Amino acid sequence: MSAESASELHENVVRIDRKAQSWNGVTIVDVHEYTKGEVLHSLLNEEETGIAMALDEVGGVTEPRLKPQQACTLDHKPNHMTLVPRGMPLWGHATKGLHYSRYALLLFDLEKLEARFQEDFAAQSFARPRMRFTDDRIHTLVRMLIDIPKDDASMTLLGDSLTSAVFALLSSEEEETAARAKLSDQALSLVADYLQDQLPEKIGLQELSELAGMSQWHFCRAFKASTGLSPYQWQLEKRLETAQGLLLQTDAPIDFIAKSVGFCDAMHLSRAFKKRTGETPHAWRRSRR
C-alpha cells in the first residue's frame, strides 16, 4: 500500500495510505487517512466520474461537498456514498475530532463500461450527483473488492464479477422482480468447457459473456441461476478439485500444483484449500496416502 509523502499532504492530514486496483472499467482505491484536526480536501477531480464511499470513521464524521465551503444539508449515515459525474469535483470534509477514516473511491471508465455492458448501460445513472446515499449491497461488494490481494491474477474473474454487480446496482432504477433466466444447455456447456480448459489461465468476465452471447451482467445472473455458483466460485471449485487430484496422484510440490491450477503460489492455494476442506494440502495428502 503506497503512502503519500509529507509534502503532498493536505493541512491537518498526518498520513494517507492508498491501494488501487482495476477491473472491468472500474478502479477501486482503498484509502486510509490519519488526521489531527478539521480537514478539507479534494476527493475526485472534474475529469473523473466516481463515487466516494465512507467505510470507517473514528472520532468524528466525514462529509461530502460539491463546493469547498458549502456544507452538505443531508444527514450523516454510516457507509454513506456520494456519486459525482464528470465535470463536477467532489470535496471531502472531516470534523475536528476525526483522527482516522477509511474510504473507497470508485472511478468509472464510462466509455469502456458502455462498450462492455451495451444495452444494459444506463448513462443517466451517472449524469447527476447523488449525495450521501446508502446501499448495503454495494457496500458489501466494495468491501469484498478491496480485500482482494493486489496483483493476484487468480482473482481476475472475482474482481470482474464484483465490479459488474456494483455497476449494475448503480444502473438499476428499480429492483428486478422477474425470475432470472438460466443459460441454455449449449451455452452452459460451452462456458464450463472453456473454464475447465483454461483453468490455470487468467480469465476475464468479458471472455465468458461473449461465449454465451450476453452482456456481463445478464451472464452473471444466468450463470448463477444455472449452477448455483458465481463464475468465480465455479472456477475456484474446479481449481480445488483438480488440485486434490494432483495431490493424490502425483508427488508434485505444493507450489507446482498451485501454479498448475491457477493459484499465484502455495500460500494462496493453502488458504483456499483449508477453507474448503478444513485441512492444509500437506495434511490432506498425508492423511489419504
C-alpha positions in Angstrom: 0.0 0.0 0.0 1.6 3.3 -1.0 1.8 6.3 1.4 1.9 9.9 0.3 4.9 12.0 1.3 4.6 14.8 3.8 4.9 17.5 1.0 1.9 16.0 -0.7 -0.4 16.0 2.3 -3.2 18.5 3.0 -3.5 20.6 6.1 -4.1 18.5 9.2 -3.6 15.3 7.4 -0.8 13.2 9.0 -0.7 10.3 6.6 -2.6 8.8 3.7 -2.2 5.1 2.6 -3.7 4.1 -0.8 -4.1 0.8 -2.7 -5.6 0.9 -6.2 -6.8 -2.0 -8.4 -8.8 -2.0 -11.6 -11.3 -4.5 -13.1 -13.8 -4.2 -15.9 -13.6 -0.4 -16.4 -13.8 0.3 -12.7 -10.8 1.4 -10.5 -11.2 0.9 -6.7 -8.9 2.9 -4.5 -8.8 1.9 -0.8 -7.7 4.9 1.3 -6.7 5.1 4.9 -6.4 8.7 6.1 -5.0 9.8 9.5 -5.8 13.3 10.7 -5.3 15.7 13.6 -7.9 18.4 13.1 -10.5 19.7 10.7 -9.7 18.6 7.1 -11.0 19.8 3.7 -9.5 18.5 0.5 -10.4 17.3 -3.0 -11.6 13.6 -3.3 -12.5 13.5 -7.0 -11.4 15.9 -9.8 -13.5 17.2 -12.7 -12.1 14.6 -15.1 -13.5 11.7 -13.2 -16.9 10.1 -12.8 -16.8 8.3 -9.5 -18.1 7.5 -6.0 -16.6 8.2 -2.6 -17.8 5.7 0.0 -17.1 6.0 3.7 -16.0 2.7 5.3 -14.8 3.6 8.8 -14.8 6.9 10.8 -13.1 7.1 14.2 -13.5 10.1 16.5 -15.8 12.2 14.1 -17.5 12.1 10.8 -16.8 12.8 7.1 -18.9 14.9 4.9 -19.1 15.2 1.0 -19.2 18.7 -0.5 -19.8 19.8 -4.1 -18.2 23.1 -3.2 -15.4 23.5 -0.6 -17.3 26.0 1.7 -20.8 24.7 1.1 -21.8 22.1 3.7 -23.9 19.1 2.8 -27.5 19.5 4.0 -28.3 15.8 4.2 -27.9 13.9 7.5 -24.9 11.8 8.1 -25.3 8.0 7.6 -22.7 5.2 8.2 -21.1 4.0 5.0 -22.6 6.9 3.0 -21.8 7.3 -0.7 -21.6 10.2 -3.0 -21.6 9.9 -6.7 -20.4 12.8 -9.0 -20.4 12.9 -12.8 -17.5 14.0 -14.9 -17.2 17.8 -14.9 -18.1 18.1 -11.2 -15.4 17.9 -8.5 -16.1 16.4 -5.0 -14.6 17.6 -1.8 -14.2 15.8 1.5 -14.6 17.5 4.8 -13.8 15.9 8.2 -14.8 17.2 11.6 -12.1 18.3 14.0 -12.4 15.2 16.3 -11.9 12.7 13.5 -8.4 11.1 13.7 -8.9 8.2 11.3 -11.1 7.5 8.3 -11.1 4.8 5.7 -12.9 5.3 2.4 -13.1 3.8 -1.0 -13.0 5.8 -4.3 -14.7 4.1 -7.3 -13.6 5.6 -10.6 -15.6 4.7 -13.7 -14.3 4.5 -17.2 -17.7 5.1 -18.8 -16.6 4.5 -22.4 -15.2 1.1 -21.5 -18.3 0.2 -19.4 -20.7 1.2 -22.2 -18.8 -1.0 -24.7 -18.9 -3.9 -22.3 -22.5 -3.6 -21.0 -24.1 -2.4 -24.2 -27.9 -2.3 -23.8 -27.5 -2.6 -20.0 -25.5 0.6 -19.8 -27.6 3.3 -18.2 -25.8 6.6 -18.8 -28.5 8.6 -16.9 -27.5 6.9 -13.7 -24.1 8.7 -13.9 -25.3 12.1 -15.2 -26.3 13.7 -11.9 -24.8 13.9 -8.4 -26.2 11.7 -5.6 -25.3 12.8 -2.1 -25.0 10.7 1.0 -27.0 7.7 -0.3 -26.5 4.2 1.1 -26.9 0.7 -0.3 -25.8 -2.3 1.8 -25.4 -4.5 -1.2 -22.9 -2.1 -2.9 -21.1 -1.6 0.5 -20.7 -5.4 0.8 -19.4 -5.7 -2.7 -16.9 -2.9 -2.3 -15.6 -4.4 0.9 -15.0 -7.7 -0.9 -13.2 -5.9 -3.7 -10.8 -4.0 -1.5 -10.0 -7.3 0.3 -8.7 -8.9 -3.0 -4.9 -9.3 -2.8 -3.2 -6.8 -5.1 -1.9 -8.2 -8.4 -3.4 -11.6 -7.8 -4.2 -12.8 -11.3 -6.2 -15.8 -10.0 -8.8 -13.3 -8.7 -9.4 -11.6 -12.0 -12.8 -13.3 -12.5 -13.9 -12.4 -9.0 -12.9 -8.7 -9.5 -14.7 -8.6 -12.8 -17.9 -10.2 -11.3 -18.0 -7.9 -8.3 -17.4 -4.7 -10.3 -20.1 -5.8 -12.7 -22.5 -6.3 -9.9 -21.7 -2.8 -8.4 -22.2 -1.2 -11.8 -25.5 -3.0 -12.4 -26.8 -2.0 -9.0 -25.9 1.7 -9.6 -27.6 1.5 -13.1 -30.8 -0.1 -11.8 -33.6 2.4 -11.1 -35.8 -0.4 -9.6 -35.5 -3.8 -8.0 -35.8 -6.5 -10.6 -38.8 -8.8 -9.8 -38.8 -11.1 -12.9 -37.4 -14.6 -12.5 -33.8 -14.9 -13.5 -33.3 -16.6 -16.8 -30.9 -19.5 -17.0 -28.2 -20.2 -19.6 -29.2 -22.6 -22.3 -27.7 -26.1 -22.0 -25.4 -25.4 -25.0 -24.2 -22.0 -23.6 -23.6 -23.5 -20.2 -21.6 -26.5 -21.7 -19.5 -24.1 -23.8 -18.7 -21.8 -20.9 -18.0 -24.7 -18.5 -15.7 -26.5 -21.0 -13.8 -23.2 -21.6 -13.3 -22.6 -17.9 -12.1 -26.1 -17.4 -9.7 -26.0 -20.4 -8.3 -22.6 -19.3 -8.1 -23.4 -15.6 -4.6 -22.2 -15.0 -5.0 -19.0 -17.1 -6.3 -15.6 -16.2 -9.9 -15.4 -17.5 -12.0 -12.2 -17.6 -15.7 -12.0 -17.4 -15.8 -10.4 -20.8 -14.5 -13.6 -22.4 -17.2 -15.7 -20.8 -20.1 -13.4 -21.5 -19.1 -13.2 -25.2 -19.0 -17.0 -25.4 -22.6 -17.0 -24.1 -23.6 -14.1 -26.3 -24.8 -11.9 -23.4 -23.8 -8.8 -21.6 -21.7 -9.3 -18.5 -24.5 -8.5 -16.0 -27.0 -10.8 -17.7 -24.4 -13.6 -18.0 -23.5 -13.4 -14.2 -27.1 -13.8 -13.2 -27.9 -16.5 -15.7 -24.7 -18.5 -14.8 -25.6 -18.4 -11.1 -29.2 -19.3 -11.8 -27.9 -22.3 -13.8 -25.2 -23.6 -11.5 -25.9 -22.0 -8.1 -22.4 -20.5 -8.1 -20.9 -17.3 -9.5 -18.4 -17.8 -12.3 -15.6 -17.1 -9.8 -16.9 -19.6 -7.3 -17.3 -22.3 -10.0 -13.8 -21.6 -11.2 -12.4 -21.9 -7.7 -14.2 -25.2 -7.0 -12.7 -26.7 -10.2 -9.2 -25.4 -9.3 -9.5 -27.1 -5.9 -10.9 -30.3 -7.3 -8.1 -30.5 -9.8 -5.6 -29.7 -7.0 -7.0 -32.6 -4.9 -6.5 -35.0 -7.9 -2.9 -33.9 -8.3 -2.2 -34.3 -4.6 -3.4 -37.8 -4.6 -2.0 -39.0 -8.0 1.4 -37.2 -8.0 4.3 -36.3 -5.7 4.5 -32.8 -7.2 5.4 -30.0 -4.7 2.5 -27.9 -3.5 3.8 -24.7 -5.2 3.9 -26.5 -8.5 0.3 -27.8 -8.1 -0.8 -24.3 -7.1 0.5 -22.7 -10.2 -0.7 -25.5 -12.5 -4.3 -25.0 -11.4 -4.2 -21.2 -11.5 -3.2 -20.0 -8.0 -0.3 -17.5 -7.6 1.6 -19.7 -5.1 1.3 -22.3 -2.5 0.1 -19.9 0.2 -2.9 -18.8 -1.9 -3.8 -22.5 -2.6 -3.3 -23.5 1.1 -5.6 -20.7 2.3 -8.4 -21.6 -0.2 -7.9 -25.4 0.3 -8.1 -25.2 4.1 -11.2 -23.0 3.9 -12.9 -25.7 1.7 -11.6 -28.9 3.4 -10.5 -27.8 6.9 -7.0 -29.1 6.2 -3.9 -27.8 4.5 -2.9 -29.5 1.2 0.1 -31.2 3.0 -2.2 -32.6 5.8 -4.9 -33.7 3.3 -2.4 -35.5 1.1 -0.7 -37.2 4.0 -3.9 -38.5 5.6 -5.1 -40.0 2.3 -1.9 -41.7 1.1 
